[in-house]
Amino acid sequence: MTALERLDESEIRRVLVVVAHPDDAEYGTSAAVAHWTAKGIEVGYLLLTAGEAGMQRDPAEAGPLRAKEQRNACDIVGVGVLTILDFPDGMLEYDLGLRRAIAEQIRRFRPDAVVSGSGELHVPWGIDHAYHRAAGLATIDAVRDADNRWVFRHLIEEGLEPWGTTWLLLTGTQPTHYVEVDEEAERRAVASLNAHEAYLADLPWHPKPDDMIPDILKGNGELAGVERAITFAVHRLRG
């Protein structure tokens, strides 16, 4: 594998992280988020579902509970804007409706960089879930949709002008760049996953965040040649 490059963050002022449901951003990405917010970069989270199908309890109870835990996790890493859409958890599908909803939020938030999954079937931790794949593919396409005034024209009528994101950062695929994070970012990342307390309690087999997150950051750091890092496949979409 070719050497990874350090991500140039000098032009990044605002980042939007798009994931399928609560806790998805807490498996390493939140360490980069903590690093960014500590530098004064604004980060928003866009969740496509409330994760209501992910617990051993009634979805009507699980959805609001998971949203509350996600808000707590956001507070820990400095994320102010949390948007949760109402697509059905466990049944998320790639279609124009999903692309339209993500493109709308990109135009609203106007990020310099969008972080998303790659949409690939095979990921470093195994075979990815269908809804993670749908979320990744729809986000990749929605980034371009958000910059095209002739796609989803009703957004113009609602006052949402096209927005061109410069950077697309993908997880779960062959990395090209890294973000080095410090011990404080690691601590906050661990705490952000621990904030999903009820969710983790329903998964007794789940590894302890205090062990899991440092291992992830260390493994990424070894790829990057630093002590701890998060890696991404980085695509520059605008000059």
N, C-alpha and C positions, 0 to 999 in steps of 0.2 A: 504494500500500500504506500502511495506517495505521502510525503510529510504533510501534516495538516497545517493550515495557515491560521494565524490568530485573526479573529473577526475584527475588522475595522469598525469601531462603534462611533467614530467621530461625527458621522452624518446622521446618526440615529437619535431621534428625539422622542419617538413614540412607537410602541410595539403593541400589536394585537396578537394574543395567543388564542387560537381556535381549536377547541377539543370537543369530543362527543358528549362528555358528561362530567359531573363533579369527580374530583381526585385525579383526572387524567394528567393535569399539568404538574402534579406533585411528585411524579416519578423521575426527578432529575431536572426537568425544565425549570421548576420553581427556584432552583439554585441560581440559574442564569437570571431569572426574574429578580431575585433578591439583589444580585450584583448590579443589575441595571437600575433598579429603583434607588439603590444607594448612591448611584452616580447622577441622579436627577432625571433619568429617563422615565417617562410615563408609560405604564403598562396597563393594558386592559385585557380582561378575559371574556371570551365569547364561548358559552357552553350551548351546544345545540339541543341538549335534553337536560332534564333535571335528574337523570339517573334513577328514576323511580322504580325501575325493574331490577336494580342491583342489590337489593337487600332481602333478608328473610322476614319480610313484613309487608303489610298491605301497601301497594304503591301510593295510595292517597296519603299515607303517613310518611312513607320513605322520601317522596319528592321534596316536600317542604323541609324535612330534616336534613337531607343532603344539601339543599340550597343554603341552609343556615351554616352547616359545617364548611361549605365552600367559602362563604363570606368570611368566616373566621380564618380560614387558610389564606385568603387574599390579604386580610389585614396583617398577617404575620410577615408577608413578603412585600408589602407596600403597594398592593394593587388596589386602586381606588374604584375603577369602573368594572363592574361585574354584570354581564348581561346573560340571562338564561332564557333560551327560546323554548318553545313548547312542542318540539318534535317528539314523537313517542320513543322512549328508551327501549332498546333491544330490537327495534324495527326501523331504525334509521336507514333510509335508502338514498342512493345518489339519484337525484332528478333535478329538473329545472327549479322546482320550488325550494329545494335546499340551497342551490347555487344563488338563487335570488335573495334569500334571507341573509346569507353570508355577505353577498355583495352589498346589500343595504347597510349592514353594520360596518363594513369597511368604509363605505362612503361617509357614514356618520362619525366614525372615530378618526379617520384619516391618518392611518399609521405609516411610518416610514418602513417598517418591517412587519411582516406577518409570520408567525410561527405556527406550524401545523405538522401533523403526521404525514407520512409520505404516501399513504394509501396502498402500500404494498402488502401482498399476502404473507410473504416470509419476512419476518423481522428478527432482530438479534435475539429476542426472547421466545421465539417460536412462531406459530401461525397467529396472525392478528385477527381480532374480532371483525365481523362484517361491518358493524357500525363505526369502528375506527377507520376501516378502509374507506367507507362512504364519506366520512367526515374529511379525511385527508384529500381525497380526489375532488370533492366538491369545493373545498377551500382553495386548492391549487387553481381550479378553473374560475372560481369566484373572484380571485385576485385580478384576473384579466377582465372579467365581466365588469368589475367595479370601475375600470378605466375606459370602458366603451359606452359612449352615450347612446348608441343604437341598440344596446342590449338592455332589457328591462326598462323600457322608456318611461314607464310610470314613475320611476324614481326621480327623473328630472322634473316631472309634474309636481312631485312632493317636495321639490327644492333641494334634492340631493344631487349635486353636480358630480361628474366623474372624478374619481380619485386614483392616481397612479402610485401604487406602492413600489418602492425601490428594491427592497430586499424580500426574498422568500426564504425562510429558514425551515428546513424539514428535518423531522426526527424519524427514527426507525428505518434508516437507510444508510448507505455508504457515506460516511462523513467527509467533508472537505475542509471544514473550519472548526475552530474551537473558541469557547469563551472560558477563560481561566477564572475560577472563583476562589474566594478565600474561606477561612474557617468560619467566619460569621455568616457568610452566605450558606455554607453547609449546615450550620446550626439552624438557620431559619427554614431551610428546605426540609430538614427533618421535622421541625415543629409544624410546618404546614401540612405534611402528610399525617402526622399525629393528630391534627385538628379534625380529621375525619374519624372521630372517635367511635361513634355508633356504627358507622359503616365497617370499620376494621373489626369491631367486636362481633359482627355477623360473619366474619371470615377468619375463623380460628387458625386456619392453615397459613394465613398471610405472614410473610417475614416481618420482623420488627423493623419499623422505619429507622430506628437508631442504628441498626446494622446495615440495612438495605441501601439507604441513600449514600452513606459514606463509601460503600463498595462501588456503587454506580459512578460516583464522582472520581474515585481513585482509578477505576478502570478506564474512564474517559481521559483522565489525566495521563495515564501511561501511553495512550495513543498519541496524545498531544505533546508529551515530553515535559509535563508540569505536574505538580503535586495533585491537583484536582481540577476537573474541568467538565463542561458539558459540550458535546459535539453536535454539529449540524451539517447537513448538506445545504450549502448556501448558493442561491441563484440571484444574480443581480439582473433585475428586469428593466431597469432604466439607466441611462448613462449618467 
